[in-house]
Amino acid sequence: MSDVQTNPSAAEDIEDTVWEQDVAFIDSIPRWLAMSFVFVMFIGTWQLVTSFGLVSPIILPTPWETLKDMIFVGQNLLTGGYMLGSLWITIKEVIYGFALAIAIGFSLGVLVGETAFGEKAVMPYLVAIDTMPKVAFAPLFVAWLGFGIESKVALAAFIATFPIVVGTAAGLHVADENARMLFKTMGASRMQTLIKMKLPTGLPQIFTGLKIGSVGVMAGAITGEFLGGGKGFGELIRVAASQLNTPRVFSLILYLSLVGLTVYSLVTWTQRKVVFWHKERVGGGDG
């Protein structure tokens, strides 16, 4: 019989030596309470700034004015008004642009991560293109593809592609050398190793790139509408800003943020279902 069983004090000594990480009070606050606190502080600061006239109401409307306009926009959307058609156009630009970015980004990511040619010859050009101001490409896409939805989709995909490339390429390098050697000794082909070992192991990094791309795709679509015309929400924001209707600008931006948050949440939900063995704390972890 062991000493722990024969000597109760020894078991107590073992329990005393177990190290437990102290959790700070701020980290123990539930997510809903922390988010509510930040929201109340933000609205309160916003109200104080507008109440004391620190910023002109032409530039920054009050929270109440913004809320009233959000209700008006929401009613227009629910009743099938003209804003619903504009929102649907922007949503299509985001969906098509993100789908195109995934197709191109994943393909280039595999090329960069799986071949020396892609890493040495293709990746430097991708980095060089990504460092360029992407807004400057908007007039080019309009000139090439016209004022329709195609130019907005192209710009949205252009902005969202690079993070997916980097995430995919990084994911393919995650697998350790022992796993690679095991597949090699078992006679697995390069394609089998890629599909059955590298891709499953690198899924967390791939989804990280997808989440970054899901944020950038909205910015690309709206930027395209600002600079290249169109009939989406970006055009409504541009018109409202030209009329100095700042409550309308703020309310439209908030509704667009809901669309972007939905896309991001769908990617995060998919990650939790597909990469169920990997717990991610940042950008969608449990809290």
N, C-alpha and C positions, 0 to 999 in steps of 0.2 A: 504494500500500500504506500502511496506517495506521501511526502511530507505535508503536502497541502491538505490531504484528506485527514491525516492524523493530527495535524496542528492547525486549528482554526486561525490562530494569530498569523500564521504564514500566509494564509489566503488574504487576510486583511492587508498585510504588507504589500502583497502583489497588487491589490486593487489601488493602494495608495501610490504605487509607482507608475500606474497607467497615466500617460500624458494626454490631456484633452485640450484642444485649442479653445481659447477663450473667444467668444463671439461678442464683438462690439455691440453696444446697444443700438446704434444706427443700422447695423446689419440684421438685427432681429426684428425690425419693424416689418409688418406684412406689406407686400407690394401694393395692394389697393390703398392702404393708408398712406404710404409714402408718396404714391402718385397723386392722391387727393391733396396732400399737404403742398406738394410742388405746384399743383394747379391753382389752389387757393392763393398761394403766395404770388404766383404770376399774375392772376387776375387782380389781386389787391394792389400790386405795384403798378399795373397798367392803369387802374382806376385813379390812383393817387397822382400819377404823372399827368393824366388828362384833367383831373379836378383842379390842380394847382396851376394849370396852364403852362407847364414846362415845355410842352410841344404843341404846335398849332393844331387845332382840330381838323384842318384841311389835310394835314399829314398823317395824324394818328386819331382815329375816331375813338369814342368811348366804348367800353365793353358792351354797354346796353344798346348803343347804336348798331354795333356789329351783330349782336344777337338778334335784333329786330330784322336786320337785312338777311341774316341766315334763315330766319323763319320764312321770310318772303321767298328766298331762293328755294327753300325746301318745299314750300307750297307749289311753286312753279314746276318743280321736278315731279312732285306727286300727281299733279293734275295733267301732266303731259304737255307742258308749255314748251316754248322755244328753247329753254335752257336744257331740257332733257335731251333734245336732239344734239345740242352742242356737247353735252357731257358724254353721250354715246360715241360721238366722233373721237373725242379725246381718249376714251377707254379703248376703242379699237386701235388707235395709234399706239397706245401703251402695250396692248396685248400682242399686236403684230410685231412691234419693235422688239419686245422682250423675246418672243419666239425666234425671231431672226437672229438676235444676239446670242441666244443659247445655241442655235445651230452652228453659227460661225465661230463663236467663242470656244465651244467644246471641241470642234474639229481642229482649230488652230492650237488649242491647249494640248490635245493628244499629239499633234505634230511636234510641238515644242518639247513636251515632256517625254516623248517616246523616242525621238530621233535626234542624233547629233546635228543633222542638217537644220532641223527646226530651231534648236537651241542656239546654234552658231550663226545661221544666216537669216532666219525669219524673226526671231525675238528682238534683235536690235532695231529692226524697222518698226515693229509693233510698239516698242518703247518710244521711239522717235515720234511716231504718229500720235501716241497718247499724250506726249508732252506739249503738243501743239494746242493752241486755243481752239476748242471744238466749236465755239460759237461762230468762229470765222468760216467754218465749213457750211453753215446754214444757207448762205446765198448760193453756194456752189450746188448743193443738193436741190435747191429750188430751180436753178438754171438747168440742171440735168434732168430732174424728174417732174418739174412743174409745180403749180401751187396746190395741187391736190394732197391727198393723204399720204401719197408715196414718199414725198420729201420729208415729212414729219416722221414717218416710220423709219426711214433711212437714218435720220439724225439721232433718233432714240436708240436704234440698234448700234450706231457708231459710238455713242457714249457708254453704253452698257456692255459692250463686247470685251474690252480689255480686262476688267476684273474677272470675268469668267475664264478668259485665257489663263490668267495668272493662277486662279484657284485650281483649275484643272491640271495645269502643268505641275504645280506644287503638290497636288494630291497624288500624282503618279510617282513622285519621289519619296513618298512617306514609307512605303514598304521597306522593312529592314533587309540587310544582305542575306541573313539566314533564310528568310522566306523565299527570296529570289533563287538562292542556291538549291533549296528544296524542290522548287518547281522545275529547275533545270535538270537536276538529277533524276526526276521522275519522267523526263522526256517531254515536258509540256512545250508547246510551240510558243512563239512570241505572242500570237494573238490570244491563245489560251491563258498565258500569264497575265496579259493586259486585262482580259475580261474577268477572270476568276480570282485574281489576286490584287493587281494594282488598283483597278477601279473601285472594288468594294472597300479596300483599305483607305483610299483617298477620298471617299465620299464626304467626310466632314469638311475638308478643304474645298472641295468642289462646290458644296452648298454655301460655304462662306462667300465664294466668288459670285454665286447666284444671288445671294442676298444683297451684296453690294451693287450688283447690276440691276436688281429690282428697284433700288432707290434711284439710280442714275437714269433709268429709262423714262421716268416721269419728267425729269428735268429736260431731257432731250426732246420729248414731244412738245412740251410747253414752249421751249426755246424756239423750236421750229415754227410754232404758230405765231410767236411774237415777231419773228423776223421774216417769215415767209407767207404770211397771211393764213387763211384757213377759216373754218367755221366752228372750231372747238371752244373749250373753256378759255384757252389762252387768248383767243380773239376777244371774248367777252371781258377778260381782265384788261386787255389793252384799251378797249373802248371805254370802260369804266374809269381807268386811270387818266385817259385824255379828258374826261369830263370832271375830273377831281372828285369822283364818287368813291372815296376811300372806304366807306363801310361795305360797298359792293365788292371792291377789290379784296378786302380782308375775308369776306364771307365766301367768295369764290375760291380763294386760296385754301381756306379751311376745308371746303368740300373736296378740293383736289388732294389735300393731304390725306383725307379719308380713303380716297381711291389708292393712293400710293401705299398707305398702311395696309390696305386689304391685299395688295399684291405681295408685299413683304410678308404678311401673315400667312398667305397661302404657301409661300416658299418655306417658311419656318415650319408650318404644319406638315408639309411633305417631308421635310428633313426628319422630323420626329417619327414619322411613320416608316421611312426608308432606313434611316440611320438610327434605329431604336437602341442600339447598344452604346451610343455615344451621347453623353450628357453635356450639353453646351450651356454655359452660364451667361454668356454675353450675347445679346441680340436674340432673345427668345428662350432663355433658360427658365426653369421654374424658380419662383421666388415667393 
